Amino acid sequence: MLVLWTDALIYMLVIATAVLAWYMARQQHMRRPLKTIAGNAVAMASLTLLVCFVLVGLSDSIHFKDSESHGNDAISLLDVMTDVLRKHSEKTYSAPFDAYLYSKENITAADGSTHWDFPRLRHGGQHLQNPETEKMADIFDKAVGAFGKSSAAILAIWLICYGRSRKLREKFWTSASRQAIWGVLFFLVSSTCTLFALSGYYHVLGTDKVGEDVFYQTLKSIRTGLVIGSLTTLIMLPMAIVFGIMAGYFKGWIDDVIQFIYTTLNSIPSVLLIAASILMVQVYMTNHAEDFNNLLVRADMRLLFLCLILGVTSWTGLCRLLRAETLKLREMEYVLAAYALGVKPATILFRHILPNVMHIVLISVVLDFSSLVLAEAVLSYINIGVDPGTHSWGNMINSARLELAREPVVWWSLTAAFVFMFSLVLAANLFAGAVTDAFDPRRAGSE
């Protein structure tokens, strides 16, 4: 088994998130907003979609050596699950569900004669004798069969869960939120099973310039988006919380120094700072090539440094918010009483200040996640993002620039990257809105 740096950090983050969720569920003052979120149908639908994205990303974060390779290549659990998509590559572009290449070539017949036509694909539609007349009926039959089996499976699971979780449903979830969860699960499970069933016979989202399946690329890109959004937050949070609370509570020269640091960082254009940092990482890897002989390790290290750079440059906004909130909290009666009784400043910060600013931290984390996912796409588009060999939606969009300029237009790579990225960002934004409303103190007082 091969453990990359980002793999270890991802699973540390999963464990920390589980511990935090368990801790919040045991706190009396956290139960109201958590119950509000659980009763929100939009929030539960968005969270269900986010969990499905996370499961795909986690499966792509379990790496081990490729037994079929004689080098240092490594594959993930997701690669094993999508082995057909990974190995069924073509010569070049092919449209979704097509049986022919997207451009004409000289084809040599069995008798030695040549003619100018669209050649058949090596894998897509190879089971068809006459694609022009058989393809639509074959796709329909396979799609209906896979959809029926997956629908029956999710219906059976629903019947089992319905009888065994009645008390939990009545206590925690509302009827609307339950319907939203099962509706999203039904759609995701049935559509995913249908696509995978068809992927054994067709390229459901087409292929790119080098013949790689676009559906496989979009699934592999999920991990990159989640890593950028989650690990950057993990790096950014400690600096924002520590500096923001210290600046607001101690004031004086400590406040001046912290304000000078984040004001200086904000004055530097973030794109230039990221570009310079990535260039330094590339120079270091070039000078120490013996430490990065594996392409996967090299790409993973660049991804980790990109998260580090984004984290260093994005903590200033949350730090300002926490400083302002701490300036207000330090004048509250219970904080002044603790100070008058001789309680140490460290105890005041951890027992009285930090718990009362956690709602701001939670809201900011959820809101910043989607912006960080979009930041990766923008940075990769201008070639200062992740490694070009790394699967990411930004790299897919970047390569689509030339594809949109050719004739006929290759539209499916850009469309697939846009749909998957849009789904993740939309789900994160909708869930962030529900979290913001649930943890809003003004709403708590009105209920």
C-alpha positions in Angstrom: 0.0 0.0 0.0 1.2 3.5 -0.9 0.3 6.4 1.4 0.7 9.9 -0.1 0.9 13.0 1.9 -2.5 14.2 0.8 -4.0 10.7 1.5 -2.8 10.9 5.1 -4.0 14.4 5.6 -7.4 13.6 4.0 -8.1 10.8 6.4 -6.8 12.8 9.4 -9.3 15.5 8.3 -12.1 12.8 8.1 -11.3 11.6 11.6 -11.2 15.2 12.9 -14.6 16.0 11.2 -16.2 12.9 12.8 -14.8 13.9 16.2 -16.1 17.4 15.8 -19.5 16.2 14.7 -19.7 13.9 17.7 -18.7 16.7 20.0 -21.2 19.2 18.6 -24.0 16.6 18.8 -23.3 16.3 22.6 -23.4 20.1 23.2 -26.8 21.4 24.3 -26.4 24.8 22.5 -25.5 23.0 19.2 -28.5 20.8 19.1 -30.9 23.5 17.9 -29.0 24.5 14.8 -28.1 20.9 14.0 -31.8 20.0 14.2 -32.6 23.0 12.0 -30.2 21.8 9.4 -31.5 18.2 9.6 -35.0 19.5 9.0 -34.1 21.5 6.0 -34.9 19.6 2.8 -32.5 21.6 0.6 -29.7 21.2 3.2 -30.2 17.4 3.4 -30.3 17.0 -0.3 -27.1 19.1 -0.7 -25.4 17.2 2.1 -26.3 13.8 0.5 -24.8 14.9 -2.8 -21.7 16.2 -1.0 -21.3 12.9 0.9 -21.4 11.0 -2.4 -18.7 13.2 -3.8 -16.6 12.7 -0.6 -17.0 8.9 -0.9 -15.7 9.0 -4.4 -12.8 11.2 -3.3 -11.9 8.9 -0.4 -11.9 5.8 -2.7 -9.5 7.6 -4.9 -7.2 8.3 -1.8 -6.4 4.7 -1.2 -3.3 4.0 -3.3 -1.2 0.9 -3.8 1.4 -0.4 -6.3 0.1 -1.5 -9.6 0.7 -5.2 -9.9 0.5 -5.1 -13.7 3.2 -2.4 -13.9 6.9 -3.1 -13.6 7.8 0.4 -12.6 6.8 2.7 -9.7 3.2 3.3 -10.9 0.4 3.3 -8.4 -3.3 3.0 -8.7 -6.2 3.8 -6.4 -9.2 1.9 -5.2 -11.3 4.1 -7.6 -9.0 2.9 -10.5 -9.8 -0.7 -9.6 -13.5 0.1 -9.5 -13.4 1.8 -12.9 -10.9 -0.6 -14.4 -12.9 -0.8 -17.7 -13.0 3.0 -18.1 -9.3 3.2 -17.4 -8.2 0.6 -19.8 -10.7 1.2 -22.7 -8.8 4.0 -24.4 -9.1 5.0 -28.0 -6.8 6.6 -30.6 -8.2 10.1 -30.2 -11.5 12.0 -29.9 -14.8 10.2 -30.0 -18.3 11.6 -29.2 -20.4 10.3 -26.4 -22.1 6.9 -27.1 -20.4 6.9 -30.6 -18.9 3.8 -32.3 -16.6 5.8 -34.6 -13.8 8.2 -34.2 -14.7 11.9 -34.4 -12.5 12.6 -37.5 -12.0 10.8 -40.8 -8.9 8.8 -41.6 -7.5 6.7 -44.4 -8.9 3.2 -43.7 -7.2 0.1 -45.2 -9.7 -2.6 -46.2 -9.1 -6.3 -46.1 -8.3 -6.4 -49.8 -5.6 -3.7 -49.4 -7.7 -0.8 -50.8 -8.0 2.5 -48.8 -10.9 4.8 -48.4 -11.5 8.1 -46.5 -14.0 7.5 -43.7 -14.6 7.4 -39.9 -12.8 4.4 -38.4 -14.5 2.2 -35.8 -13.5 2.5 -32.2 -11.4 -0.2 -30.5 -13.8 -0.5 -27.6 -16.9 1.8 -28.0 -19.7 -0.1 -29.7 -17.5 -3.0 -30.8 -20.2 -5.5 -29.9 -22.4 -4.0 -32.6 -22.4 -5.4 -36.2 -24.2 -2.3 -37.7 -24.0 0.7 -35.3 -26.2 2.9 -37.5 -29.2 0.6 -37.0 -28.5 -1.2 -33.7 -27.0 1.4 -31.5 -30.0 3.3 -30.2 -32.0 0.2 -29.4 -29.0 -1.4 -27.7 -28.4 1.7 -25.5 -32.1 1.8 -24.6 -32.2 -1.9 -23.6 -29.0 -1.7 -21.5 -30.0 1.6 -19.8 -33.5 0.3 -18.9 -32.1 -2.9 -17.5 -29.5 -1.2 -15.4 -32.0 1.4 -14.2 -34.5 -1.2 -13.2 -32.0 -3.2 -11.2 -30.6 -0.2 -9.4 -34.1 1.2 -8.7 -35.1 -2.2 -7.2 -32.0 -2.2 -5.0 -32.5 1.3 -3.6 -36.2 0.5 -3.0 -35.2 -2.6 -1.0 -32.8 -0.6 1.0 -35.4 2.1 1.7 -37.9 -0.6 2.9 -35.3 -2.0 5.3 -34.3 1.4 6.7 -37.9 2.6 6.9 -38.9 0.1 9.5 -35.8 0.2 11.6 -35.2 3.9 12.0 -38.7 5.2 12.8 -37.8 6.7 16.2 -34.7 8.5 14.7 -36.8 9.8 11.8 -39.4 11.3 14.1 -36.8 12.8 16.5 -34.4 14.2 14.0 -35.5 14.5 10.4 -38.7 16.0 9.0 -40.8 14.3 6.4 -39.5 16.8 3.7 -35.8 16.2 4.6 -36.3 12.4 4.4 -37.9 12.7 1.0 -35.1 14.9 -0.2 -32.4 12.4 1.0 -34.0 9.4 -0.6 -34.8 11.3 -3.7 -31.2 12.3 -4.2 -30.0 8.8 -3.3 -32.4 7.3 -5.8 -31.3 9.6 -8.6 -27.6 9.2 -7.9 -27.6 5.4 -7.4 -29.8 4.7 -10.5 -28.0 7.1 -12.8 -24.5 6.0 -11.6 -25.4 2.3 -12.1 -26.9 3.0 -15.5 -23.8 5.0 -16.6 -21.4 2.3 -15.3 -23.4 -0.5 -17.1 -23.2 1.5 -20.3 -19.5 2.3 -19.8 -18.7 -1.4 -20.4 -19.9 -1.0 -24.0 -19.7 2.7 -24.8 -17.8 5.9 -23.9 -20.8 7.6 -22.2 -19.0 11.0 -22.1 -16.7 10.5 -25.1 -12.9 10.5 -25.2 -10.3 13.3 -25.2 -7.4 14.0 -27.6 -5.3 11.0 -26.4 -8.4 8.7 -26.3 -8.9 8.6 -22.5 -12.4 8.2 -21.3 -13.9 11.6 -20.2 -16.2 10.0 -17.6 -13.1 8.4 -16.0 -11.4 11.9 -16.0 -14.3 13.6 -14.3 -14.5 10.9 -11.6 -10.8 11.2 -10.9 -11.0 15.0 -10.8 -13.4 14.8 -7.8 -10.5 14.0 -5.5 -8.5 17.0 -6.6 -11.4 19.4 -6.0 -12.0 18.0 -2.6 -8.3 18.1 -1.7 -8.1 21.7 -2.7 -11.2 22.7 -0.8 -10.6 20.6 2.4 -6.8 20.6 2.9 -6.6 24.3 2.2 -9.2 24.9 4.9 -7.2 22.7 7.3 -4.1 24.8 6.7 -5.9 28.1 6.9 -8.0 27.5 10.0 -5.3 27.4 12.8 -3.7 30.6 11.6 -7.0 32.4 11.2 -8.4 31.3 14.6 -5.2 31.9 16.7 -4.3 35.2 15.1 -7.9 36.5 15.0 -8.6 35.7 18.7 -5.3 37.0 19.9 -5.6 40.3 18.0 -9.1 40.9 19.3 -8.4 39.9 22.9 -5.0 41.3 23.7 -5.1 44.4 21.4 -2.1 46.7 21.7 1.2 45.8 20.0 0.0 42.2 19.3 -3.0 43.5 17.4 -0.8 45.9 15.5 1.7 43.1 14.5 -1.1 40.7 13.3 -2.9 43.5 11.4 0.4 44.4 9.7 1.0 40.7 8.7 -2.4 40.2 7.1 -2.5 43.6 5.5 0.9 43.0 3.9 -0.3 39.6 2.6 -3.5 41.2 1.2 -1.4 43.8 -0.6 0.5 41.2 -2.6 -1.5 39.9 -5.7 -2.5 36.4 -4.8 -1.9 35.1 -8.4 1.6 36.4 -8.5 2.4 34.9 -5.0 1.0 31.5 -6.0 2.8 31.6 -9.4 6.2 32.4 -7.6 5.6 29.7 -5.0 4.8 27.0 -7.6 7.9 28.0 -9.6 10.0 27.6 -6.5 8.5 24.1 -5.9 9.2 23.1 -9.6 12.8 24.3 -9.3 13.3 22.3 -6.1 11.8 19.1 -7.7 14.1 19.6 -10.7 17.2 19.9 -8.5 16.1 16.9 -6.4 14.8 14.6 -9.1 16.0 11.5 -7.2 13.4 12.2 -4.5 10.5 12.5 -7.0 11.1 9.5 -9.4 7.4 8.6 -9.2 5.1 10.8 -11.3 2.2 10.3 -8.8 4.4 11.4 -5.9 5.6 14.4 -7.9 2.1 15.5 -8.8 0.9 14.9 -5.2 3.7 17.0 -3.8 2.7 19.9 -6.1 -0.9 19.5 -5.1 0.1 19.6 -1.4 2.2 22.8 -1.9 -0.7 24.4 -3.8 -3.0 23.7 -0.8 -0.3 25.2 1.5 0.0 28.3 -0.6 -3.7 28.8 -0.9 -4.1 28.3 2.8 -1.4 30.9 3.6 -3.0 33.5 1.3 -6.7 32.9 2.3 -6.7 33.0 6.1 -6.8 36.8 6.4 -10.6 37.2 5.7 -11.6 34.9 8.6 -9.0 36.4 10.8 -10.6 39.8 10.4 -14.0 38.4 11.3 -12.7 36.7 14.4 -10.8 39.7 15.5 -14.0 41.9 15.2 -16.1 39.3 17.1 -13.5 38.9 19.8 -13.3 42.7 20.4 -17.0 42.5 21.2 -16.9 39.4 23.3 -14.0 40.6 25.5 -16.3 43.3 26.8 -19.1 40.9 27.8 -19.9 40.5 31.5 -18.9 36.9 31.8 -15.5 37.6 30.3 -14.9 40.6 32.5 -16.0 38.6 35.5 -13.5 35.8 34.7 -10.7 38.4 34.3 -11.6 40.0 37.6 -11.5 36.7 39.3 -7.9 36.1 38.1 -8.6 33.5 35.5 -5.6 33.1 33.1 -5.9 34.7 29.6 -5.4 31.3 28.0 -8.3 29.8 30.0 -10.5 32.7 29.0 -9.6 32.3 25.3 -10.4 28.5 25.3 -13.4 28.4 27.7 -15.2 31.7 26.8 -14.0 33.2 23.6 -13.4 30.2 21.3 -16.7 28.4 21.8 -18.6 31.7 21.1 -16.8 32.3 17.7 -17.1 28.7 16.4 -20.3 29.5 14.5 -18.4 32.1 12.5 -15.7 29.6 11.8 -18.1 26.9 10.7 -20.0 29.3 8.4 -16.8 30.6 6.9 -15.4 27.1 6.3 -18.5 26.0 4.4 -18.7 29.2 2.4 -15.0 29.1 1.5 -15.0 25.5 0.3 -16.8 26.3 -3.0 -14.6 29.3 -3.7 -11.5 27.2 -3.3 -12.8 24.5 -5.7 -13.4 27.3 -8.3 -9.9 28.7 -7.5 -8.3 25.4 -8.6 -10.1 25.6 -11.9 -9.0 29.2 -12.5 -5.3 28.5 -11.5 -5.1 25.4 -13.7 -6.6 27.4 -16.5 -3.7 29.8 -16.4 -1.2 26.9 -15.9 -0.1 27.7 -12.3 -2.4 25.2 -10.6 -2.0 21.4 -10.2 0.4 19.3 -12.2 -0.6 18.9 -15.8 -0.7 15.1 -15.3 -3.1 15.4 -12.5 -6.8 14.8 -13.3 -8.7 18.0 -12.4 -11.6 19.9 -13.7 -9.3 22.9 -14.2 -7.0 20.9 -16.5 -10.0 19.6 -18.4 -11.3 23.2 -18.9 -7.8 24.3 -19.9 -7.5 21.7 -22.6 -11.0 22.5 -23.8 -9.7 25.8 -25.1 -8.1 24.2 -28.2 -10.9 21.6 -28.5 -13.5 24.4 -28.9 -11.4 26.0 -31.7 -11.2 22.9 -33.9 -13.8 21.8 -36.5 -16.0 20.0 -35.7 -16.1 21.3 -32.1 -15.2 18.9 -29.3 -17.7 20.0 -26.6 -18.0 17.0 -24.2 -14.9 17.5 -22.1 -15.8 21.1 -21.2 -19.4 20.1 -20.6 -18.5 17.1 -18.3 -16.1 19.2 -16.2 -18.7 22.0 -15.9 -21.5 19.8 -14.9 -19.5 18.0 -12.2 -17.9 21.1 -10.8 -21.2 23.0 -10.9 -22.9 20.2 -9.0 -20.3 20.2 -6.3 -20.1 24.0 -5.9 -23.9 24.3 -6.0 -24.4 21.6 -3.3 -21.7 23.3 -1.2 -23.3 26.7 -1.6 -26.8 25.5 -0.8 -25.6 23.7 2.3 -23.6 26.7 3.3 -26.7 28.8 3.1 -28.6 26.4 5.4 -25.7 26.4 7.9 -25.6 30.2 7.9 -29.3 30.4 8.7 -29.1 27.7 11.4 -26.2 29.2 13.3 -27.4 32.8 13.0 -27.8 34.1 16.6 -30.6 36.4 15.5 -32.7 33.5 14.2 -32.0 31.6 17.4 -33.5 34.4 19.5 -36.6 34.6 17.3 -37.5 30.9 17.5 
